[in-house]
Structure formats: structure tokens, C-alpha cells
Amino acid sequence: MPLIQAIILGIVQGVTEFLPISSSGHLLLLPWGLGWEELESASLKKSFDVALHLGTLIAVVGYFRRDLLRYGLAGVSCLLQRRRPVQTDERLAWLLVVATIPAVLAGLVLESFIEQALGSPVVIAVSLIGFGLLLWWADRSSGVRKVEELRLRDALLVGMAQTLALNPGTSRSGITMTAARRAGFGRDAAARISFLMSVPITAGAVTYKLAQLAREGVPEGFLEPMLWGIGTSAVAGWLAVWGTIRLVRTHTFTVFVIYRVALGSLVLVALTAGWR
């Protein structure tokens, strides 16, 4: 795999993982649109997927390190003392875990179906458009709730929505922001909830895939592209988190909706015209 491809895919993963525009959709559309055949190998694709997600995990953990440390210590303390979480940090720690459960269960049950039935350009295009319009609809809500007001019902709602992101083109950040906005959270809070919820689900996925990679081994000559993928996705991901949080404080999600609809429409036109 050429290093330039690894760098480009790393940047794309880092940016699109946190912007509500679908990282999985972009990572499938980009090689398809440019005719990159290197990632058609299942082993290379799986190895590089681990690298990219490890990079974005490093990015979000690095950005929210203080919050995550505070929540983690509060959650563990509550567990060791064998009492119900009552403080805000304690509640948030366990609610983030609860929100992860639906997506984990769905991923384990539907993994083979997702790999075989989803991920085609037409499905990605329709998903980009459909879920983009859903985000626009949800963003019309005048929510003002803050992260600290997250409740069990909210965590389950956003967690259930997160399962839809198993379909390439949906966008994990996009669908969780959509659900959070409909639950009455402000844009800044919706973005933060989405990013914080990405930590346990991404950490679990990376750990699972790293175990598989350890058993199968890294394909020969692929270590350097993987390292570049990790580095570029981490830097791009950190910048995407930083930029998104600042953008939504003063702007709506409309710019992302326009982008999704435009990209999805372009893919459909390309398919209809036989360009690809």
C-alpha cells in the first residue's frame, strides 16, 4: 500500500469519524471512486481499519482526557464502594457504559450481515442523504439541555440510535447527535455526548480487532502504512473534535447536511451515468 494512500485515508478517517458525515462511508467511497485496488484484500483492509480506529481513539481520549479521567475515577469509586451512582460524574460514567451496550450487542449479532449486505455505493449514498435530512430535522429542535443533565432514558435512546451507525453511510457521530438533539440537548452538549460515547465503543472495537490481528499477524510490508494511518488519523481526529465543538456553539448542523446530500447525490449520479 503506497504511503500517500495511507496518509490520505488516515486524514479522511480522522476528520469524518467525528464530523457527522460518516467515516465508514467515506473510507469505502474513496477507494471505490479513485480505483484503489490495494484495499480489496480482506486482510489488508482489516489491518488498516484497526490502525485508523486506533488513531481516532487516541484523538478523542487525548482531547477529553480530563473529563474521562474524572468520570473513570468516579465510576470506579462508586463500584468499589458498592453503592448506586448519585454524583454527576458517577452517573455520567455509568451512563456512557450503558449507551454502549446496544451497539455492542447489535455488532456481535449482525457482523456477518453487515459485511455481506451493506457497504455498497448505492446504500452509502442513500444513507448519506436520508440520515443527513434526519439530522437537519432534529437540529430544528430548540434544545438547551447540558451534558450534566443526561439521564438513563437519554443514554438508552442515544445508544439505540448508535446501532444504526453499523450501516456505512449513517455516521455514528451524526446519528448520536441527531438523537441527542431530539432529546432536547443543545448543539454543544449533543456533540460532546456523541464524542464521549465514542470512547467505550471504539475502545471495545479496537481491542477486539487487535486480538484478531495478533492471531493473524500484520501483512508483510504493511507496518509502515499502518503507523502513518494511526498518526494522521489521530492528528486529524483531534482537530475535527476541536473544530466541531467550536463550530456548533454558534452555527447549526446545516453545513454538514448540505455536504451529505451533495455527496450522496453525486454518488448516485455517478452510478446512474456509469462513471464507476
Buried (B, 14 or more C-beta within 10 A) or exposed (E): BEEEBBBBBBBBBBBBBBBBBBBBBBBBBBBBBEEBEBBEBEEBBBBBBBBBBBBBBBBBBEBBEEBBEBBBEBBEBBEEEEEEBEEBBBBBBBBBBBBBBBBBEBBEEBEEEBEEEBBBBEBBBBBBBBBBBBBBEBBEBEBEBEBEBBEEEBBBBBBBBBBBBBBBBBBBBBBBBBBBBBBBBBBBBBBBBBBBBBBBBBBBBBEBBBEEBEEEEBBEEBEEBBBBBBBBBBBBBBBBBEEBBEBBEEEBBEEBBEBBBEBBEBBBEBBEEEEE
